[in-house]
């Protein structure tokens, strides 16, 4: 029986129209249905039920806020850094331990959020002039206040494969995997 593909079930409208319209973005933040995924750096903060920790969005909170999109019910979904009190010990929240407990939708939401947050952490300064950059487009871009250059997250093509021969499959593992944990093979693909 085929297994569901990992990190593919987010079912979010990425809501580009909200990213480019400041009034619509402000309305999304003020929406009482808006929720916010909490991350500790790029690591997930486990919720009480074993999934991810989501909280109601407080528009007065000044931590950086990134728009993930709009869910099927029309509710805005965001991501931001967890408060210091919500953080947990690194040994209890490793990604490999939490991922098996996530639904395909939560895994996909976390994967997209982690990628976006990691990109922001690595691109705080302009690649053109070296000046600090600031968020724009709902967190899907950074703009240099000095030279005006705009920077956007990369989209890297990747492959995930399961090599099968005569009913047997080839799996791999990294040294940091928990005992007995194996994975399908994966890697980046160069365009062209």
N, C-alpha and C positions, 0 to 999 in steps of 0.2 A: 504494500500500500504506500503510495507516495506521501512523503511528509510535507507539511506546509513550508514554503520558503521563509527563511528567517529575515527579519527586518523589512518585510514587504506589506504588512497589514495595517498601516497607519490610517488609511481612509480619511485623510484630512484634505480639505481644500486649502492649498497653500496661500490663498487670499492675497494675491499680488495687488489687487485693487485697494486693499486696506493699507498695504505698505507704502503706497504712493500718495495716499490721501490723508493728510494729518487729522482732519475732522473725523473721518471714518475710523482711523486708528484710535483716536481718543474715545470714540463711542465704544469700540471693542474693549478697551481697558475698563470703561465704566459699566460694561454689561454685567449684571449680577450673576450670570451663568458662567462668567470667565473663570477658568482655573489655571493654576500655575504649577508646572512640574519643577520640583526642587532637585538641584544637583549640588554635590559637594565637589567643587572643581569640575571635573568631567565625570565623576563617579555618581551612580544613582544613590539616592537616599531611600532606603526601604520604607514602605508604608506599614501600617499596623497589620494589614492583612497579607503581607508577604509580597505585594506588588510594589509599584513605585509610589512615592509620596507626592500627592497633589494637594494643593491648598487653594482656598478661595482667593481670588486676586484682590489685593488691597491697593487701590489706585494711589494712595498716599505713600506707599512704600517706594523709596528712592533707589533701590537696587536696580541694576540694569535689567531690562525686560526685553525679551526676544519673542517675536510672534512665531509660533509653530504653524498655526493655521486655524481653520474653523472645522469643528467635527460635524458628524451627520445631523446632530440636533440643532446646529447653528450656533453652538457655544464656542467662543474663542478659547484657544489653548496657547499658553505661553510657557516659557522656561526662564528661570532665574536662579541665582546662587542661593543656597539655603542659609538661613540665619545660623549663627554659631551654635545655638542650642539644638538645632535639628541635625547637626552633624553626628556621625557615628564612627566608631572605631574602624579603621581601614580593614582589619582582618575579618570583620563581620559583614562587610558590604562589597566584597570583590565582585566584579562584574560576572565572572564565571559562576559564582555561587548563586547570584540573583537571577541570571538569565533563564535558567530552567523553570523558575517560578512565575515568569511573566507570560501573559497571553501574547499571541503573535502581534496584536495591536500595540500593547505596551512596549514590547521589544522594539517595534518599528519606531514608535514615538521616541523612545529613549535613544535609539541609534541616530535619528535625525537631530535630536536635541544635543547629544554629545558632540556630534560633528560640528554643529554650528557654534557651540560654546567653545570648543577647542580652537576653531578657526579664529574667533575673536581674541582668545588669549594669545595667539601667535601673531596677530596683525594689529597691534595697538599703535604701530608707527607706520608712517607712509613709506612705501617702497620707492617713491620718486625722490622725496626731499628729506625724509627722516623725521619729520614733525609728527606730533601725536595726531591720531585719527579719532573720529567720534562716530557713534552709531547713526545710521539713517536707514530708511526703508524698513522700519519695524525690526531692525536687527539683521537684515539680509544684505547689509553693505556697511562699509566704513568710508567716511569722507575726510580728507585732509583739510583742516581749517586754514592751513598755510598756502598750499598750492592748488587746492580744489580737486585733486585727483580722487577718483572713486575706485574703491576696491571691493570685490565680491568673492564669496566663497568658491573654491574650486569644486569641480565635479569630476572625480577620477573614475574612469571605467575600471571595474573589477570583475573577476570571475570567481565563482564558487563551483567546484565540480566534485562529482563522486565517480571516481574511476571504478568500473565494474568489469570483471572477467570471470566467466563461468560461475556466476552466482556469488562471487566473493568481491569485496570492495577494498580499496586502498584508503586507509585513514592515516592521519598524522597527529602529532601532539607536540606542544611546546613544553619546554622544561618547567614553566610556571603553572601548567595545568594541574588541577587536583588529581589525586591518584585515580586511575581507571577512566579518566576523561580523555576522549579522542575527538577529532574533528575531521570534517571533509577538508580537502585541499582548497586553498584560496590564494589569490594574488592579484596584482595590478596588471592591466593590459595597456601597452603603449598604443596610442592611436596611430593608424596608418599601417 
